[in-house]
Amino acid sequence: MIYQDQWVLVQNYQERPMDEIVNLFCALNKQIIHIITNTPNDRLSNLCDIGNNQQKSLEWLIKYYLEHMEHHINNQILI
């Protein structure tokens, strides 16, 4: 589902100033929070294509993302 090694390579984050990366991370996550909080409950069962002929509900995708962020925070990957 997540091709993070390729994503990091293509984005060339290692060459960007840390403050730019942190600002980008904060802005993107604020937008994600806005989207999540404004998603009607009746839409949470909508299916999302996550690649490899797999579909998951929007609710699953939101929970997965939040767990993924917790993992990074708990392992001090993002701070």
C-alpha positions, -999 to +999 in steps of 0.1 A: +000+000+000+027+025+009+058+027-012+076+049+012+112+042+000+103+052-036+083+082-024+112+095-003+137+090-031+115+108-057+107+137-033+144+141-024+135+151+011+171+146+023+181+177+003+154+199+018+159+221+049+143+204+079+120+234+086+105+230+051+098+194+057+082+200+091+061+229+077+049+206+049+041+178+073+021+201+095+002+217+066-007+183+051-018+168+084-039+199+092-057+194+059-061+157+066-076+165+101-100+190+084-111+164+059-116+137+086-136+159+109-158+170+081-165+136+066-201+126+072-205+093+090-226+078+062-195+081+039-172+060+062-183+028+045-174+040+011-147+018-005-113+032-015-089+016-040-056+012-022-038-006-050-031-042-058-068-048-065-076-041-029-104-020-015-108-008+020-135+013+036-128+050+042-132+043+079-104+017+077-082+041+058-086+068+084-079+044+112-048+030+094-035+065+088-039+075+124-022+043+136+006+049+112+011+084+125+010+071+161+037+046+152+060+074+139+054+096+169+059+067+194+092+058+176+103+094+174+105+092+137+086+125+132+099+145+161 
